[in-house]
């Protein structure tokens, strides 16, 4: 290091931004860096702790880690710009020197001269550093992984030129292979090395879950996010998953995970949980070898004698179990994903298909497979579109609604107020009928990019189901009223028409029953 550089860096320690706390953090980070560098002496620990928030205030470190740029403050620097600098800026966690060291450690992980085992060991040391890092330091590591491990643009350009020149010649196939290889980023190799140690995939899934909230405020992370989604889609392909039934006799630790991850109808007690695992119920989950004791997704099923029209009886802990010999219908009433880091990886459709096959084998007399599903986006959509929906009514219907509201207040506001009190409304009343029509329109007509805008509808219709029936007052819970004015919907899985329904949806037409058709404006 030159004398001038040494003096500049020492002077930097005297600047106002250089607080004692920052100095201590830098020394701790440098010590961790030195430990990771000393790969010839460091011994790999037996277990890698799951990444945790760095402090009590950082329970959701993703958003807090995003660079804060307000008012006239300068835009955040890229990691390349930061590593060329001498001093860090106020909103940067790692100093240029520390950033360069971390990049060197990441590059050592993907070194072609080391084995997969050694690369995985180096990745594990970085993962250990990560578990002790602050949210801001973790964010800097994400940026290095996203910005510094891109494919070589010159290699891509050369491979593209060779591929274009080889079109129609015997060399076309080889040129295509070379082009595909050229476009693969070194980031993919980095993720593969992280997956090489025992807890590596668990670590990466947790890392992405922590990173996802920061994507909105920091677009620089998108390259890493897309690469992780692609790799997870490969690693968590349904062919590598194991379908297991979860029962009351399953380990308590596994049942506790159902309580933790249930996202549709909250499990209120152990009695509630036991009811959902009773003799007339089934619960199945997909498991992956790298996360052996944790379901990636699970579905709860009720075996009944007709398509359910309300969630209340299904969740009634005091209700008698259904005679399985008389059960003709399987109702899928809750499907929950458990891993936020696997967002974008689709295995819910495969889960339902596998469960249907298992149920048919166990209960040959089951004839009907349907859901009792929430309509999570309806109430928010109605708030924005109720006035437009009113214009679809004829004058008589509008007059009836005005008379039913008994108010001189603005009609739209009154309608929204009444929708929140829909549990006391008669479905045959003018307001009740109108809300049902709005829900039918929302589910069967409202689309974006060729897909239904409601997330649950998008999932089931994409699997080949059709909208079978709307159920008034089916979910009187606070959550149900807030989401959908208490309404729920049945999606029917007609096993002989799944492909037909998918084709309809691809053509822009949502498959619905005659009952739903009759509710349209």
Rosetta blueprint (number, residue, H / E / L):
1 X L
2 X L
3 X H
4 X H
5 X H
6 X H
7 X H
8 X H
9 X H
10 X H
11 X H
12 X H
13 X L
14 X L
15 X L
16 X L
17 X L
18 X L
19 X L
20 X H
21 X H
22 X H
23 X H
24 X H
25 X H
26 X H
27 X H
28 X H
29 X H
30 X H
31 X H
32 X H
33 X H
34 X H
35 X H
36 X H
37 X H
38 X L
39 X L
40 X L
41 X L
42 X L
43 X L
44 X L
45 X L
46 X L
47 X L
48 X L
49 X L
50 X L
51 X L
52 X L
53 X L
54 X L
55 X L
56 X H
57 X H
58 X H
59 X L
60 X L
61 X H
62 X H
63 X H
64 X H
65 X H
66 X L
67 X L
68 X L
69 X L
70 X L
71 X L
72 X L
73 X L
74 X L
75 X L
76 X L
77 X L
78 X L
79 X H
80 X H
81 X H
82 X H
83 X H
84 X H
85 X L
86 X L
87 X L
88 X L
89 X L
90 X L
91 X L
92 X L
93 X L
94 X L
95 X L
96 X H
97 X H
98 X H
99 X H
100 X H
101 X H
102 X H
103 X H
104 X H
105 X H
106 X H
107 X H
108 X H
109 X H
110 X L
111 X L
112 X L
113 X L
114 X L
115 X L
116 X H
117 X H
118 X H
119 X H
120 X H
121 X H
122 X H
123 X H
124 X H
125 X H
126 X H
127 X H
128 X H
129 X H
130 X H
131 X H
132 X H
133 X L
134 X L
135 X H
136 X H
137 X H
138 X H
139 X H
140 X H
141 X H
142 X H
143 X H
144 X H
145 X H
146 X H
147 X H
148 X L
149 X L
150 X L
151 X L
152 X L
153 X H
154 X H
155 X H
156 X H
157 X H
158 X H
159 X H
160 X H
161 X H
162 X H
163 X H
164 X H
165 X H
166 X L
167 X L
168 X L
169 X L
170 X L
171 X L
172 X H
173 X H
174 X H
175 X H
176 X H
177 X H
178 X H
179 X H
180 X H
181 X H
182 X H
183 X L
184 X L
185 X L
186 X H
187 X H
188 X H
189 X H
190 X H
191 X H
192 X H
193 X H
194 X H
195 X L
196 X L
197 X L
198 X L
199 X L
200 X H
201 X H
202 X H
203 X H
204 X H
205 X H
206 X H
207 X H
208 X H
209 X H
210 X H
211 X H
212 X H
213 X L
214 X L
215 X L
216 X L
217 X L
218 X L
219 X H
220 X H
221 X H
222 X H
223 X H
224 X H
225 X H
226 X H
227 X H
228 X H
229 X H
230 X H
231 X H
232 X H
233 X H
234 X H
235 X H
236 X L
237 X L
238 X H
239 X H
240 X H
241 X E
242 X E
243 X E
244 X E
245 X E
246 X L
247 X L
248 X L
249 X L
250 X L
251 X L
252 X H
253 X H
254 X H
255 X H
256 X H
257 X H
258 X H
259 X H
260 X H
261 X H
262 X L
263 X L
264 X L
265 X L
266 X L
267 X L
268 X L
269 X L
270 X H
271 X H
272 X H
273 X H
274 X H
275 X H
276 X H
277 X L
278 X L
279 X L
280 X L
281 X E
282 X E
283 X E
284 X E
285 X E
286 X E
287 X E
288 X E
289 X L
290 X L
291 X E
292 X L
293 X L
294 X L
295 X L
296 X L
297 X E
298 X E
299 X E
300 X E
301 X E
302 X E
303 X E
304 X E
305 X L
306 X L
307 X L
308 X L
309 X L
310 X L
311 X H
312 X H
313 X H
314 X H
315 X L
316 X L
317 X L
318 X L
319 X L
320 X L
321 X L
322 X L
323 X L
324 X H
325 X H
326 X H
327 X L
328 X L
329 X E
330 X E
331 X E
332 X E
333 X E
334 X E
335 X E
336 X E
337 X E
338 X L
339 X L
340 X H
341 X H
342 X H
343 X L
344 X L
345 X L
346 X L
347 X L
348 X H
349 X H
350 X H
351 X H
352 X H
353 X H
354 X H
355 X H
356 X H
357 X H
358 X H
359 X H
360 X H
361 X H
362 X H
363 X L
364 X L
365 X L
366 X L
367 X L
368 X E
369 X E
370 X E
371 X E
372 X L
373 X E
374 X L
375 X L
376 X L
377 X L
378 X H
379 X H
380 X H
381 X H
382 X H
383 X H
384 X H
385 X H
386 X H
387 X H
388 X H
389 X H
390 X H
391 X L
392 X L
393 X L
394 X L
395 X H
396 X H
397 X H
398 X H
399 X H
400 X H
401 X H
402 X H
403 X H
404 X H
405 X H
406 X L
407 X L
408 X L
409 X L
410 X L
411 X H
412 X H
413 X H
414 X H
415 X H
416 X H
417 X H
418 X H
419 X H
420 X H
421 X L
422 X H
423 X H
424 X H
425 X L
426 X L
427 X L
428 X L
429 X L
430 X H
431 X H
432 X H
433 X H
434 X H
435 X H
436 X H
437 X H
438 X H
439 X H
440 X H
441 X H
442 X H
443 X H
444 X H
445 X H
446 X L
447 X E
448 X E
449 X L
450 X L
451 X E
452 X E
453 X L
454 X L
455 X H
456 X H
457 X H
458 X H
459 X H
460 X H
461 X H
462 X H
463 X L
464 X L
465 X L
466 X E
467 X E
468 X E
469 X E
470 X E
471 X E
472 X L
473 X L
474 X L
475 X L
476 X L
477 X L
478 X H
479 X H
480 X H
481 X H
482 X H
483 X H
484 X H
485 X L
486 X L
487 X L
488 X E
489 X E
490 X E
491 X E
492 X E
493 X L
494 X L
495 X L
496 X L
497 X L
498 X H
499 X H
500 X H
501 X H
502 X H
503 X H
504 X H
505 X H
506 X H
507 X L
508 X L
509 X L
510 X L
511 X L
512 X E
513 X L
514 X H
515 X H
516 X H
517 X H
518 X L
519 X L
520 X L
521 X L
